Structures are given as C-alpha cells and as structure tokens.
C-alpha cells in the first residue's frame, strides 16, 4: 500500500512516519485566491477562471 499526504507538515518527515507528501505553498495559494476574487469583483459577469499552483512531490518511505 502507498500512502501520500498533501501538506508536508514537519511531522511528515519524522523517521516514525517518513510520509511521502505534496508540498503546498499556502502563501502562493492565498495570493492566487485573492487575485481571482479581485478579478471577479472587478468583472462580475466575466467567465469563471481557474488557477493552478504547483505542489512538488516530496518522496519519503511511504511511497
């Protein structure tokens, strides 16, 4: 079985867990969300848009 997390908290790297995980940058995610919100407020009738934020894989022993 393979177990993968999705936030790379410090405990994920502990030897007891050694959890493979994706590393998200919450500041980048928040900035993207704010940008989308501001765009929506400025142009409420505009088509919806999406934003992608990279989340590199941190390989450890669980995968």
C-alpha positions in Angstrom: 0.0 0.0 0.0 1.2 3.5 -0.8 0.3 6.4 1.4 0.8 10.0 0.3 -0.1 13.2 2.2 -0.8 16.6 0.9 0.6 19.3 3.1 4.2 18.3 4.1 3.8 19.3 7.7 7.0 18.9 9.7 5.9 15.6 11.3 5.7 14.0 7.8 9.5 14.0 7.8 9.9 12.3 11.2 11.5 8.9 11.0 8.5 7.3 12.6 6.3 8.4 9.7 8.6 9.3 6.7 5.4 10.2 4.8 5.7 11.0 1.1 3.7 14.2 0.6 3.0 17.1 -1.7 4.4 20.4 -0.5 1.9 23.2 -1.0 2.8 26.9 -0.5 -0.1 28.4 1.4 1.1 32.0 0.6 1.0 31.3 -3.1 -2.4 29.7 -2.8 -3.7 32.7 -0.9 -2.3 35.2 -3.4 -3.9 33.3 -6.3 -7.3 33.1 -4.5 -7.1 36.9 -3.8 -6.3 37.6 -7.4 -9.2 35.6 -8.6 -11.5 37.3 -6.1 -10.4 40.7 -7.1 -10.9 39.9 -10.8 -14.4 38.6 -10.0 -15.3 41.8 -8.1 -14.0 44.0 -10.9 -15.8 42.0 -13.6 -18.7 40.0 -12.1 -20.1 38.9 -15.5 -16.7 37.6 -16.8 -16.4 33.9 -17.4 -15.1 31.9 -14.4 -11.4 31.2 -14.3 -9.1 28.8 -12.7 -5.6 29.0 -11.2 -3.1 26.2 -10.7 -0.4 26.2 -8.1 2.4 23.7 -8.3 2.8 21.3 -5.4 6.1 19.4 -5.7 6.2 15.8 -4.5 8.5 15.1 -1.5 9.4 11.4 -1.7 9.9 9.6 1.5 9.5 6.0 2.7 5.7 5.7 2.5 5.6 5.6 -1.3 
